[in-house]
């Protein structure tokens, strides 16, 4: 008999309270098991990603399986160091004593994944949860069913079933999950659903990490190497058919550089995917008819500079460059999450900054400029979850960097030690000796007027 969601949560909570998940050895074993799962069963995951998104093996290896294997190995190597209590100074009036910060597991976490990177965005938060010594329930997206089924089948074969489980299904199952008592909730997805998750978490004052995406701008300054900028933006935008949360969502290019940049951008698309990208083995597909219809409605906004072809039966939309887009157009108001890239011309750095600051904080911000002062000015004057100079969408693979949004693009950080910290309580502890216990500390304070005045700031 399949256990109910309530029974799963109870089982994981009993496991956590038993202390089973706390030892470093258990954490290391589980992290090693994550790596073993994605390496030994890579073919299962490759097949699932092809079915869901027609993701080619190179992208699936780099963005999903290798990234998870490397992250699990890194966490396994570092977890004992992260767990070690941190020593801090102790005020002289509390001597003899010592002060430490413990990093205690939170308990049982819920991880709600996204469909665009359905393996990576499930297992990366799980690595953080396991390194922190927690139990977890995984809820993959129903929009990528093959990947959800692969996780549901393989996770119980590799990981501790008392501590980790997978719940598949749709809105009904997610609703029941959000009704449970959790010690942490991790959600990757859109802002509107993020608000629902945060509302549910607020009922029990549950801490959250929300990775929500948003409209990440790429700013191309006149000093940039325009060919390199175009190639890197093209790769970041059309990887996974544009269905990447860190992808550049639009470009702000210096007016004097715009014609050359657009020429290089078009050339990059043709170089990467050919003149008929529908036949390219390296170009993905839109995840569902619903998202296909949503995206094709955006194609009529502005002028199609390149691309625009689409085939609903194949869920194919060509890499598309839009120009002359009105600022009020929906393609510039909502996160595109597809293979459409608006390119806007600006008269200078300050106009680009004003455009970015007039909108919600993005997950990523990308500056292309060989003039370092320009990059510094843009970083100083804007806010984003993270940023890259002369590249885009690749900064999340750096394990030492915190990854996550700010404001409407999310809250909380993870990856590496940042994920460990997200899943632990930094618990300050004072250890006092008992050999000295002077009466000056205790009432009546009239015993020592001079000390009392000194403590009160009277000189």
N, C-alpha and C positions, 0 to 999 in steps of 0.2 A: 504494500500500500504506500502511495506517495505521501510523504508527510505534508501537513499544512504549513503555510507560511509561519503561523504562530508557533508551531512545533519546531520548525527550523530555527527560528530566533531563540527559542527557549533552549534548544540543544547547544547552540553556539554560546549562549550566555553561561550555561552550566560548564561548558568547556573552559571558557575564559576564567570564570570564578574558581575553577579548580587549580588555576595557576599553570596549566599545561603550556600556554602560549608565551609565557614570560621568559623562560631560559634562552640564552643566546643560541644554544645548540638547536633548539626547536626552530627558531627563526631561520637559522642558516640552512637547516634541512628543507624547510618550505621554500626558501628562495632558490636553492639548488633544484628543487622539484619544478619550479616555474621554468627555469632554464631548460631542464630536461624535456618538459612538455613541448616547448616551442621548437626544440631542435629535433627530438625524436619523432614528433608528429607533425613536422613542418608541412608535409604533403597534404594532410587533412586541412590545415589552415590555408594553404595556397589554394586548394580547391574551393573552400568556402568563400574566400575573398574574390575569386574569379566569378563565382555564381552571383554574389551580391553586387559587385561593383566592376566586374571585368578588370580587376587589378592585375597587371602583369607581374611576373615573378620577381623582377628586379626591384620594382617599387614595393612589393609585398615583403621582400626580404629586408630591404633597407629601412622602410618606414614602420614595419610591424614586427617581424620575427627577430631580426638581428638586434633591433633597438631594445626589445624586451629582454632578449638573452643577455645583452651587454648590461642593461640596467640591473637585472637580477644578480649578475656576477659582481657588479660594483657594490650593490647593497650588501651582499653576502660578505664581501671582503671588508667592508667598513662598519658593519653593524655593531660589533663589540666596542669599537671606539666611540660610536655614537651613543651607545648605552651607558658608557662610563659616567658616573656623576661628575659634574663640573664644580671645581673648587672656586670659591669666591672669598673675598676678604671679610673679616669679622670686626665690627667696631670695638674699640679698646675697652669700652665699658661692659662688653659682654664676654670679655676674656675671663677664664680660659674657655675657649669654645672654637668651633669651626663651622663654616657655612658651606653648604653644597646645594646644587640643583640636580635633582633626579629627573629622569625622563620616563615617566610611567605610562604604560599603555592606557588607551581610553576605554577599550572594551569591545563592543560588537558594532561594526560599521556596515552601512549600506552603500554600495557603489552602483550608481546608475550610469550606464555607458551610452555612447553615441554610435550612430550607424556608419559614419564616414570612415572611421578607423576602428572598426568594431572589435579587433583583437587588442591592439595597442592601448586603446582608451578604456579597456576593461582591466588588463593585466598590469599596466603601469601604476594605477592607484592601488591595486592589490599588493604590488611589491612594497609600496609605502606602508600599507596597513600591516603586512607581515613583518617588515623590518621593525615596526613599532611594537610588535608583540600582541596584535589584535586578532580577533576573529572577524569574518566578513561574509556578507551575502552579496553576490554579484547579480545585477539585473541587466543583461544585454538588451540592446534595442531590437524590437520586433521588426524594424524596417530592414534589418540585415539578417534574415532568418537563418541562412546557412551558417553564418559565423556564430550566431547564438546557439544553434544546435551543436556545433563543434565544441564550443566551450562547455555546454551542459553535459556533453558526452565525455570529454577528456579531463576536465577539472577534477571530478571525483576519482579518476584513475590515478592521479598524480599527487593531489594535495590531501591534507588531513580532513576527512569528512566531518569530523566533530567541530572543526573550526571554519571551514570554507564550504560554501555551496552556491549553486547557480539556480536562479529562478527565471524561467522563460515566460513569455506571454506578452500581453499588451497593456493597455491603459488600466484595465481592471486589476491586473496583478500588481502593477506599479502603485495603484491607489491603495491596495491592501498593505503593501510594503511600507508606504509612507504613514500608515496609521499605527505602525509599531513603534515601540520605544527603542531608539537607537542612541549610541554614544557618539556617533559621527556619521554624517552623510556627505558623500562625494557625488557630484553631478556634473556631467559634461553634456552640453546641448545649447538650445536657444534661450534667449532672455525671458521669453514669456513662460516657458516651462520652468526655468530657473526660479521665477517668482513663486510658482506653485510649490516647488520643492522647499524654498526658504520659508514659505508660510507654514507648511507642514512641520518643518524643523522647529519653527518658533513656538509651536504648541508645547514642546517639551524642552525648549531652550537647548536644542541640540546644535553643536557646532557644525559648520558646513565648509566645504570647499566647492565653489561654483566656477567652472571654466566655461564661459559663455560665448566667446568669439567676439563678433562685432565687425565693424567696417574698418579694417586695417589699411591705412594709406601708405602708398609708396611715393615719396617726394624725390623728384629727379631734378637736381640743380644743373645749371648750365656748365658747371665745372666737371660734371660726372663723365666717366668713360661711357658714352651712350650705348655702344654696342654691348659691353659687358652688362650694363644696367638692364638693357632690354632682354638679354638672354636669361639673366637671373630672375627677373620679374616674370618672364614667360614660363620658366620652370616652376616658380612658386605658385603662379596663378593656375596653370593647367595641369599640374600634378593631380592625379585622382579626379580628373575632369573638373577641377576647380572646387571640389568638395573637401576643402581643408580649412580648419578654423583659423590657422595662422596665415593663410594665403593673402597676398595683397588684394584688397577689394576694389580699389580704384587707384589711379595714378594722377598726381599733380606734377606736371612737367613745366619747366621754364618755357615761356612762350617762344623765345628765340631758338630753343633746342627742340621744340615739338616736332617739326617736320622730319628731322633726322632721327629722332627717337622712334617715331611711328614707323619709319622705314625699317629700322633695325628690329623693331618688335614684330612686324609682319614677317620679316626674313627669318627670325628665330622660330616662329610658329611653323613655317614651311620646313625649316631645317629639322625641327624636332619630329613633326608628325606627317610631313609630306603634303602634297597638293590635295590629297584625298584622305583626311585624317580618319574617316570612318573605316578605312582599311588598315590603319596603323595598328600593329600589335601592341604598341606602347600607350595607346590612348584609351581611357576608361569610359564608362557609361554612367548615366544618371541613375540614381539608386531606385527610383520608382516612377510610375506614371504621374502620380501627384506632383512630385518635384519637377518632372519634365514639363508639365503644363504650367506650373508656376514660373519656370525659367523662360519658356518661350513667350510668355506674356511680356517679359522684360526686353525682348529683342527689338520691339518697335520704338524704343525710346532713344532718340538721337539718330545718328548716322552710322550705319554699319561700315566701318573702315576695312574690316576683313572678317571672313567667316559668315556666320548666320545660318548655315545649312543645318537641318535637323530632320530626324526620322523617329517618329514616336514608337513604331514597332520595334526598333532597335534601341530605344532610349538613348539615342545619339544626338548631341548638340555639338557642333563644331566649335573649336576655339574661336571666340568672337571678340573683336575690338570695336568699341563704340566711341565715337567722338560727337561733339556738338550736343552733349546731353544737358537738358535743362536741370538746374540745381534742385528743382522741386520734384523731379521725376522719381518714381518709386525705386528705380535701379540705384539711385544715389541716397535713398532713405533707409532701405532695408538691407540686411546682410544678403548678398547675392547667393553665396554658397553654390556656385556653379561656374561654367566655363565662359563667363562674360566679364570683360574688363573695360570699364569706362576710363577714358583718358581725358583729363581736363587740363587746360592751359592756364597758367598763373603768371602774374607779372613780376613776381619776386618771392623771396623767402618769407617776408612778413605776411603776404597774402596767403601763402600756403599755411603758415602757422595759424592765421585767423580762421581759415577754413577748417582745419583740424579741431581747433579749440571751440568752434561753434557747434560741435557734434559730440555725442557721448564718447567717453574714453574708449579707445580701441584695445584689442588684445595685443596686437603688434603694431609697431611703427617702423618704417623702413626709409632710410635716407641714403640717396646715392649722390655722392659729392666727393671730389678729390680735395676740396677745400675743407680742411678740418674745422675751421672756425664756423663754417656754415652748419656742419653736423652738430657741433657743440651748441650753437644757438638754437637749433630746432629741438634738441633734447632738453635744454634748459627751459624752453618756453612751452613745452607740451607735456602731456601725461599719457602713458600707455602701460599695459601689462608688462611688456618687454619691448626690445628694440634691436635693430641691426643696422649697421652702417655698411653700405655697398654690398648687401646681400639681403635675402628675405626668406622667411618661413623655415629656416634651418636651425635657428638658435635653440629650439626645444631639445635638440639632440645632445646638447652640452649638459652632461649630468650634474655638473657643479652649479649650474645656474638655476635660480628659482624660476618656475614657470607657472603662470596664472594671470588672471586679469586684474583690472582695477575698475571700480565703479560699475557701470552697466556691462562691462566685459567680464565681470566675475569678481571673486574674492578668494583669498587664500592662495598659497603656493605649494607646489610639490616638485618632484624629481629629486633623486639623491637624498642628501641630508634634509632638504626642505620638506620632502615627503615624510621622512621619519618624524620631523618636528610637528608636522600637521596632524600626525596620528599619535602623538604623545602629549601628556600634560607635563609641562615644565614646573616641577614641584619644588619650591624652595624649602630647605630644611636647615634649621639651626640645631647644632649639637653642642650642648653645654656640659661643662664639668661641674661637679658639686663640691670640689675641695674648698672653694671660696664662695661665700654667700654674705657679703657685707650688709649690715643693717641700714646703710645709707639709702638703699634702694626702696625701703619700705617706710610707710607711715609709722609714727608721726614725723612729718618732714621737719618739724621744729627742732629735731635733734641736731641738724647741721644747716643753719641759716645760710652760711656762705655757699655751700654746695647747692642748696635749693636755688639761690639767686643765680648762680652760674648756669644751672640747667635751664632756668627760665630766661636766660639772656640778659640778666641784670648785671651790669659791671660796676 
